[in-house]
Amino acid sequence: MGLNKEDRADRHLSRGTLGAADITFMVVAVAAPVAVVVATMPLAFALGNGPGVAGTYVLVAVAMTLLALGYVKLVPRIPNAGAFYAIIAASFGRVWGLAAAYVALLSYMCLCAATLGALAFFTSDLLARSAGITVSWAVCAMLALVVLTALSFYRLTLTASILGVALAAEVLLILVLDISILVQNGGSLPIVAVSPGAVFAPGFGIATIYAFNSCIGFEGTAIYQEEARDRERTIPRATYAFIVVVAVFYVFTAWCLTAAAGAASVKEVAGRDPGHFVFSVARDHLGQTAETILACLVITSAFAAVLGIFNNSARYLFALSRDRVLPQRFAQVHPKYGSPFAAGLPIVIVMVIVVLGFWLAGLDPLLSLATALTGIGSVGLMALLALTGFAIPVFFRNQKSQKLSTTFLPAIGGIMITFATVFSVLNYSALTGSTSPLINSLPLLLVVAGLVGAGQALWLKAKRPNDYDRIGNTVMV
C-alpha cells in the first residue's frame, strides 16, 4: 500500500540526490573508523584472541558479504526508509516488523547518545590539554546538538560532503601509520595473524563482538535508498563499497598493529593501556605531531558518527510516522530540501534529556554514558542484522526464487552473525567494559522495545486494520 495523493505532497524524502559515493561516506562514517581503531580494536587485542584479531575481521567480512549477496537484490524491492524494519515485515509479518522497528530505533538512539557522550568527553579533554580551557562536557554536547539540528534541515548532500572530508582525513592518517609500520617491518606482516590457530584461540568470541561492532553502518545503504539516484545500481555499489572499505581497512590496520607490537606480545602490550595503545604506536612510528593530529581526528570521527547515526534515527522515526505507527506530524519533510527535519527534532530532545540527566547526576560521559548505551545499541543492531540474514531467504522463497545468492548464502551469513550476537550477550560486560549489574542488564530494554512494537501491531490489527496494513509497506516510487 502506498501513500495517497494528499500524503505524497509533503511526505517523501528528497529523491535522486545521493550517489553511491555519498551513501558510502554516510555508512562508513557511522562505523567511525578512527574511533574503532583507537578505542575498540585495542580491546579486541587485549580481551580477545590477540594476534588473531586481523583474521577475525576477515571472517566478519565473509559473513557480511554472504548477507549482502541477497540484501542488495532485496532492497530495491522494498524502498522504505526503515530498512530492516520493512524487510523483516515483508518476510516474517507485520508484528515481527514493528517489533524490529522499535528495537532498531532504540538501538540507533542509544548509539547516538553514547557517541555524543564520547565526542563531548574527547572535545572537553582536548581543549583542556592543548589550550588550557576548561569546558564542561555537557556544553560540548549541547553545541554538537546545535550543529546537528541545523544540518538536519538540509539535504543529505551537505552532510555527505562534511562526512566525506572527515572520513578521508582519518582514513588517510591511519593508512599512513599502517604503511609506516609495514615499511619499518621490512615489508612483511606476521602470517600467524590470519592462521586458524590464532583466530580460533581463546578470546575469539570476544574479538567477534568488536569486529561486528565495526559494521553497524551496514543498514544505512538501504535507509538512504529513497534519496538515492538510480537505487537499483547505487545501493549495491554502496553496500559492496562499504564492505570492501571496512574489511580491507580494518584487516590491514589490525595486521599492521599486530606487527608493530609483535604477534607474540600484542595481547599483553595492548592490555597494559588499551586507551593509549594506538597513540603510542603512532608516536613511535610517525612522531608527536601525528599523535596530536590523531587525537583531533578522534573528535571528527566521533562527530561524523553522531551525525550519521542521528540521520539513521531520524529516518526510522520518519518511516514509522509515515506508516501511521507514530504521530504523522513527524513524517513532514522540509518543503525546500526534502529532509525529515520533523523526525529529527524529537531525537534532539531525547539527546538533550539524556545529556542533562547524566550531567546533573555527575556521571562521566565516557565511562558512564558511552559505556551504558554503546552495548545496547550494538547488540540490538547485530540481532537485527542476523534476523535480516534469515528474512532474505524467506522473502525470496515466497517469490519462488531458489538461487544460492538469495537463499542459502545469506542464511549462512545470518547464522554467523547470530553466533556473534550470542557471544555479545554472553560477554556483555566485555563489550561495555563495566561490572555494573544495572548496565549489564540493559539488553533487556531491547526485549521490552520488541514487545511494545509487537503489542502495538496486534492492537492496530484489531482496532485499525487499515493502518496495520501499512506497517513496513509504505513505498515511495
C-alpha positions, 0 to 999 in steps of 0.5 A: 500500500502506498501513500495517497495523493494528499500524503505524497505532497509533503511526505517523501524524502528528497529523491535522486540526490545521493550517489553511491559515493555519498551513501558510502561516506554516510555508512562508513562514517557511522562505523567511525573508523578512527574511533574503532581503531583507537578505542575498540580494536585495542580491546579486541587485542587485549580481551580477545584472541590477540594476534588473531584479531586481523583474521577475525575481521576477515571472517566478519567480512565473509559473513557480511558479504554472504548477507549482502549477496541477497540484501542488495537484490532485496532492497530495491524491492522494498524502498522504505526508509526503515530498512530492516524494519520493512524487510523483516515485515515483508518476510516474517509479518507485520508484528515481527516488523514493528517489533524490529522497528522499535528495537532498531530505533532504540538501538540507533538512539542509544548509539547516538547518545553514547557517541555524543557522550564520547565526542563531548568527553574527547572535545572537553579533554582536548581543549583542556590539554592543548589550550588550557580551557576548561569546558564542561562536557555537557556544553560540548554536547549541547553545541554538537546538538546545535550543529546537528539540528541545523544540518538536519534541515538540509539535504543529505548532500551537505552532510555527505560532503562534511562526512566525506572530508572527515572520513578521508582525513582519518582514513588517510592518517591511519593508512599512513601509520599502517604503511609506516609500520609495514615499511619499518617491518621490512615489508612483511606482516606476521602470517600467524595473524590470519592462521586458524590457530590464532583466530580460533584461540581463546578470546575469539568470541570476544574479538567477534563482538568488536569486529561486528561492532565495526559494521553497524553502518551496514543498514544505512545503504538501504535507509538512504535508498529513497534519496538515492539516484538510480537505487537499483545500481547505487545501493549495491555499489554502496553496500559492496563499497562499504564492505570492501572499505571496512574489511580491507581497512580494518584487516590491514590496520589490525595486521599492521598493529599486530606487527608493530607490537609483535604477534607474540606480545600484542595481547599483553602490550595492548592490555597494559593501556588499551586507551593509549595503545594506538597513540603510542604506536603512532608516536613511535612510528610517525612522531608527536605531531601525528599523535596530536593530529590523531587525537583531533581526528578522534573528535571528527570521527566521533562527530561524523558518527553522531551525525550519521547515526542521528540521520539513521534515527531520524529516518526510522522515526520518519518511516514509522510516522509515515506508516501511521505507527507514530504521530504523522506530524513527524513524517513532514519533510522540509518543503525546500530540501526534502529532509525529515527535519520533523523526525529529527527534532524529537531525537534532539530532545531525547539527546538533550534529556539524556545529556542533562540527566547524566550531567546533573547526576555527575556521571562521566560521559565516557565511562558512564554514558558511552559505556551504558548505551554503546552495548545496547545499541550494538547488540540490538543492531547485530540481532537485527542484522542476523534476523535480516540474514534469515528474512532474505531467504524467506522473502525470496522463497515466497517469490519462488526464487531458489538461487544460492545468492538469495537463499542459502548464502545469506542464511549462512551469513545470518547464522554467523552473525547470530553466533556473534550476537550470542557471544555479545550477550554472553560477554556483555560486560566485555563489550561495555567494559563495566561490572555494573549489574544495572548496565549489564542488564540493559539488553533487556530494554531491547526485549521490552522495545520488541514487545511494545512494537509487537503489542502495538501491531496486534492492537492496530490489527484489531482496532485499525486494520487499515493502518496495520496494513501499512506497517513496513509497506509504505513505498515511495516510487 
